[in-house]
Structures are given as C-alpha cells and as structure tokens.
C-alpha cells in the first residue's frame, strides 16, 4: 500500500506517544504486474522528488519534509555586525 499523503496532519499520537498514520483516502495499491504508480496526488509541499519529477514510484517512495519559510528581513533583527 502507498499512502500518498504522509504529512504532519496525518500523523496521530496516542496517549502513550505511539505514532499512527491516518487518512488513507488517496492511498493506492500496486496492481498485479504493475511496478510503479505515476499519478501526481497528495499535498504539494510534502511531495517526494519522484512525484515532482513525474517519475514512477512504489511503496518505497521518499518522504520529503517541506523547507521552512525564508527569513524575512523586515521582521528579523539584523544579522550583520
């Protein structure tokens, strides 16, 4: 099974701190004889390089974490000496 939308909002923690993966609404199974999926689906900021480049992917698809927003110089103290 390929979840296809792993992101912070879909990772749930129970009272013991165990992580559970939720929201399998766009999950997919590889059909018999099918080696890779090619559909681009999921949350854009969390898409793996394979999806962005239009390459095929399987259950081993990379999880990519979004980059933090760039620092804004108008709201940050000066970093120069």
C-alpha positions in Angstrom: 0.0 0.0 0.0 1.2 3.5 -0.8 -0.3 6.2 1.4 0.5 9.1 -0.9 -0.3 11.9 1.6 2.1 11.5 4.5 2.3 14.8 6.3 2.3 16.1 9.8 -1.5 16.5 9.9 -1.9 12.7 9.1 0.4 11.5 11.9 -1.5 10.9 15.1 -0.1 10.3 18.5 -1.9 8.3 21.2 -1.6 8.9 25.0 1.4 6.6 25.1 3.2 8.7 22.4 2.9 6.0 19.8 2.5 7.3 16.2 -0.3 6.2 14.0 -0.8 7.1 10.3 -4.2 8.3 9.4 -6.2 9.5 6.3 -5.8 6.7 3.8 -8.3 8.5 1.4 -5.9 8.7 -1.5 -3.9 5.5 -0.7 -3.2 3.1 -3.6 -2.3 -0.5 -4.2 0.0 -1.6 -7.0 -1.9 -3.9 -9.3 -0.5 -7.3 -10.2 2.3 -6.8 -12.7 2.3 -3.0 -12.1 5.8 -1.9 -10.8 5.2 1.8 -10.2 2.5 4.4 -10.0 2.8 7.6 -11.9 -0.2 9.7 -10.7 0.7 13.0 -9.0 -1.5 13.3 -6.0 -1.1 14.4 -2.4 -0.1 17.6 -0.6 2.2 19.7 -2.9 4.6 20.8 -0.1 5.1 17.2 1.0 5.5 15.6 -2.4 8.6 13.5 -2.9 11.1 14.3 -5.7 9.8 11.2 -7.6 6.4 12.7 -7.9 7.5 16.2 -8.7 9.8 14.9 -11.5 7.0 12.7 -12.9 8.9 9.5 -12.2 7.2 6.3 -11.2 7.1 5.5 -7.5 6.2 2.5 -5.4 5.8 1.8 -1.6 9.4 2.9 -1.1 8.7 6.4 -2.2 10.7 9.0 -0.3 9.1 11.2 2.3 10.1 14.8 1.8 9.8 17.4 4.5 8.9 20.9 3.5 11.6 23.6 3.9 10.9 26.3 6.5 9.9 29.6 5.1 12.7 32.0 4.3 13.6 34.6 6.9 12.1 38.0 6.3 14.5 40.8 6.9 11.6 43.2 7.7 10.7 41.1 10.8 14.1 39.8 11.8 16.8 41.6 13.7 19.8 42.5 11.6 22.3 39.7 11.2 25.2 42.0 10.2 27.8 43.3 12.6 
